Amino acid sequence: MSALLRSFTTGTALPELIGERVCLRLPQLVDYVDWATVRQESRAFLEPWEPTWSADALTRTAFRRRLRRYAREVREDQGIAFFIFRKDDDQLLGGITLSQIRRGVTQSTSVGYWVGRPYARQGYMSDALKVTVRFVFEGLRLHRLEAACIPSNRPSQGVLKKCGFREEGLAREYLCINGVWQDHKLFAMVATDPWRQHTAPLRLARERITI
């Protein structure tokens, strides 16, 4: 586990990554009601782009399982999940997750994200993704950041391109989405790309540190 990521999991302090209009922090149990509300209100909007929801997807029990999985992935240096909040009023907007962290000769991770229907196409996700890019390359010290989206999801492709990702190809039946194996367009950026021109300096809320 990187020293920066390890420091996030010790003590009581939680990491908060600060963007222009959003902040990102680790999910907590106190977020359950807001999370379940946004997800339920946005269900029809989200389901076409996500794995099939389980029957208990929005229950508190399922949320607790989710938190345990997130904590385990951080401990094992396999991934880290953030919730996205609007800075003005602390409204929960969505989530962004780094998964399949691979060290060794690979030094890469994959990013996925979701945003509630009322907050889509307002620039919040672009802001959150830019902060995440900085975190991956400057905080976790990884070399490659990957993303994938269904070809018909043009808004998601627009967000990725706006943040500096490059399209690399098409993966056939890449993920099972909403019960169907779907082709996905593959995007990526690497540490040697000019990603800094798309992002602002990374700030951590607790320490107010610029990395």
C-alpha positions as CSV (number, residue, x, y, z in Angstrom):
1,M,0.0,0.0,0.0
2,S,1.3,3.5,-0.8
3,A,2.3,5.7,2.1
4,L,-0.3,8.3,1.1
5,L,-3.1,5.8,0.9
6,R,-2.0,4.1,4.2
7,S,-2.1,7.5,5.9
8,F,-5.7,7.8,5.0
9,T,-6.7,4.6,6.8
10,T,-5.1,5.4,10.1
11,G,-6.6,7.3,12.9
12,T,-10.0,9.1,12.6
13,A,-9.2,11.5,9.8
14,L,-10.7,10.9,6.4
15,P,-9.3,12.0,3.1
16,E,-11.1,14.8,1.3
17,L,-10.0,15.7,-2.2
18,I,-11.0,19.2,-3.2
19,G,-12.1,20.3,-6.6
20,E,-13.5,23.6,-7.9
21,R,-17.1,22.8,-7.0
22,V,-17.0,19.3,-5.4
23,C,-15.1,17.5,-2.7
24,L,-14.5,13.7,-2.6
25,R,-14.3,11.7,0.6
26,L,-14.6,8.1,1.7
27,P,-18.2,6.8,2.2
28,Q,-19.4,6.6,5.8
29,L,-22.4,4.9,7.4
30,V,-23.9,8.4,8.1
31,D,-24.2,8.8,4.3
32,Y,-26.7,5.9,3.9
33,V,-29.9,7.9,3.8
34,D,-28.6,10.5,1.3
35,W,-27.0,7.7,-0.8
36,A,-30.2,5.6,-0.9
37,T,-32.3,8.6,-1.7
38,V,-30.2,9.7,-4.7
39,R,-29.9,6.2,-6.0
40,Q,-33.6,5.5,-5.7
41,E,-34.6,8.8,-7.3
42,S,-32.1,8.1,-10.1
43,R,-32.7,4.4,-10.6
44,A,-34.2,4.6,-14.1
45,F,-31.4,7.0,-15.1
46,L,-28.6,4.7,-13.8
47,E,-29.7,1.2,-14.5
48,P,-28.9,1.2,-18.2
49,W,-25.2,1.8,-17.4
50,E,-24.7,-0.4,-14.4
51,P,-24.6,-4.1,-13.4
52,T,-28.0,-5.5,-12.4
53,W,-29.2,-4.2,-9.1
54,S,-29.8,-6.8,-6.5
55,A,-33.2,-7.0,-4.8
56,D,-31.8,-5.5,-1.6
57,A,-29.5,-3.0,-3.4
58,L,-30.7,0.1,-1.4
59,T,-31.1,-1.4,2.0
60,R,-28.9,-0.4,5.0
61,T,-27.6,-4.0,5.2
62,A,-26.4,-3.8,1.6
63,F,-24.8,-0.4,2.3
64,R,-22.9,-1.9,5.3
65,R,-21.6,-4.7,3.0
66,R,-20.5,-2.1,0.5
67,L,-18.6,-0.1,3.2
68,R,-16.9,-3.3,4.4
69,R,-15.8,-4.1,0.9
70,Y,-14.5,-0.6,0.3
71,A,-12.5,-0.8,3.6
72,R,-11.1,-4.2,2.6
73,E,-10.0,-3.0,-0.8
74,V,-8.2,0.0,0.7
75,R,-6.4,-2.2,3.3
76,E,-5.3,-4.6,0.5
77,D,-4.3,-1.7,-1.8
78,Q,-6.8,-3.0,-4.4
79,G,-9.1,0.1,-4.7
80,I,-10.6,3.2,-3.2
81,A,-14.1,4.6,-3.4
82,F,-15.1,8.2,-2.9
83,F,-18.5,9.8,-2.7
84,I,-18.8,13.2,-4.5
85,F,-20.3,16.1,-2.6
86,R,-21.2,19.6,-3.7
87,K,-19.0,22.1,-1.8
88,D,-21.7,24.7,-1.4
89,D,-24.2,22.6,0.6
90,D,-22.6,19.1,1.1
91,Q,-25.2,17.6,-1.2
92,L,-24.3,14.0,-2.2
93,L,-24.0,14.0,-6.0
94,G,-22.6,10.6,-6.9
95,G,-19.6,8.4,-6.6
96,I,-16.2,7.6,-8.2
97,T,-14.2,4.5,-7.7
98,L,-10.7,3.3,-8.4
99,S,-10.6,-0.4,-8.8
100,Q,-8.1,-3.2,-9.7
101,I,-5.1,-1.2,-8.5
102,R,-2.1,-3.1,-9.9
103,R,1.4,-2.4,-8.7
104,G,4.7,-4.1,-9.9
105,V,5.5,-3.5,-13.5
106,T,1.9,-2.4,-14.3
107,Q,1.2,0.5,-11.9
108,S,-2.3,1.0,-13.1
109,T,-6.0,1.3,-12.0
110,S,-9.4,1.6,-13.5
111,V,-11.9,4.4,-12.8
112,G,-15.7,4.1,-12.7
113,Y,-18.3,6.7,-11.7
114,W,-22.0,7.5,-11.4
115,V,-23.9,10.7,-10.8
116,G,-27.5,11.2,-9.7
117,R,-30.0,12.3,-12.4
118,P,-30.7,15.8,-10.9
119,Y,-26.9,16.5,-11.0
120,A,-26.0,15.1,-14.4
121,R,-24.5,17.2,-17.2
122,Q,-23.7,20.2,-14.9
123,G,-19.9,19.7,-14.9
124,Y,-19.8,18.0,-11.5
125,M,-18.4,14.8,-12.7
126,S,-15.8,16.5,-14.9
127,D,-14.6,18.3,-11.8
128,A,-14.6,15.1,-9.7
129,L,-12.7,13.2,-12.4
130,K,-10.0,15.8,-12.7
131,V,-9.4,15.7,-9.0
132,T,-9.2,11.9,-9.2
133,V,-6.7,12.0,-12.1
134,R,-4.4,14.1,-9.9
135,F,-4.9,11.7,-7.0
136,V,-3.9,8.7,-9.1
137,F,-0.8,10.2,-10.6
138,E,0.5,12.4,-7.7
139,G,-1.0,10.7,-4.7
140,L,-1.0,7.0,-5.5
141,R,2.0,7.4,-7.9
142,L,0.5,5.1,-10.5
143,H,1.4,5.2,-14.2
144,R,-1.8,4.4,-16.0
145,L,-5.5,5.2,-15.5
146,E,-8.1,3.3,-17.5
147,A,-11.8,3.7,-18.1
148,A,-14.5,2.0,-20.2
149,C,-18.0,3.0,-21.3
150,I,-20.8,1.7,-23.5
151,P,-20.5,3.2,-27.0
152,S,-24.0,4.7,-26.7
153,N,-23.1,6.6,-23.5
154,R,-21.9,9.8,-25.3
155,P,-22.1,12.0,-22.2
156,S,-19.6,9.7,-20.4
157,Q,-17.3,9.7,-23.4
158,G,-17.4,13.5,-23.4
159,V,-16.4,13.7,-19.8
160,L,-13.5,11.4,-20.3
161,K,-12.2,13.3,-23.3
162,K,-12.6,16.6,-21.5
163,C,-10.4,15.3,-18.7
164,G,-7.7,14.2,-21.1
165,F,-8.4,10.5,-21.7
166,R,-7.6,9.0,-25.1
167,E,-9.8,6.4,-26.8
168,E,-7.8,3.2,-27.3
169,G,-10.2,0.7,-28.9
170,L,-13.3,-1.4,-28.5
171,A,-13.6,-4.4,-26.1
172,R,-16.3,-6.9,-27.2
173,E,-18.8,-8.0,-24.5
174,Y,-16.5,-6.4,-22.0
175,L,-18.9,-6.1,-19.0
176,C,-22.3,-7.5,-18.0
177,I,-24.4,-4.3,-17.8
178,N,-28.0,-4.4,-16.8
179,G,-28.0,-8.2,-17.4
180,V,-26.5,-8.0,-20.9
181,W,-22.9,-8.5,-22.0
182,Q,-22.0,-5.1,-23.5
183,D,-19.2,-3.9,-25.8
184,H,-17.3,-1.0,-24.3
185,K,-15.0,1.7,-25.6
186,L,-11.7,1.7,-23.8
187,F,-10.1,5.0,-22.7
188,A,-6.8,5.6,-20.8
189,M,-4.2,8.2,-19.9
190,V,-0.7,7.7,-18.6
191,A,1.5,9.7,-16.3
192,T,3.5,11.0,-19.3
193,D,0.4,12.5,-21.0
194,P,-0.2,16.3,-20.6
195,W,-2.9,15.7,-18.0
196,R,-1.9,18.6,-15.8
197,Q,-3.3,21.1,-18.3
198,H,-6.8,19.6,-17.6
199,T,-6.5,19.7,-13.8
200,A,-5.8,21.9,-10.9
201,P,-3.3,21.1,-8.1
202,L,-4.5,18.4,-5.8
203,R,-5.6,19.5,-2.3
204,L,-6.4,17.5,0.8
205,A,-9.1,19.1,2.9
206,R,-7.8,18.0,6.3
207,E,-4.2,19.2,5.9
208,R,-4.7,21.7,3.2
209,I,-1.7,20.2,1.4
210,T,-0.8,20.8,-2.2
211,I,1.0,17.8,-3.5
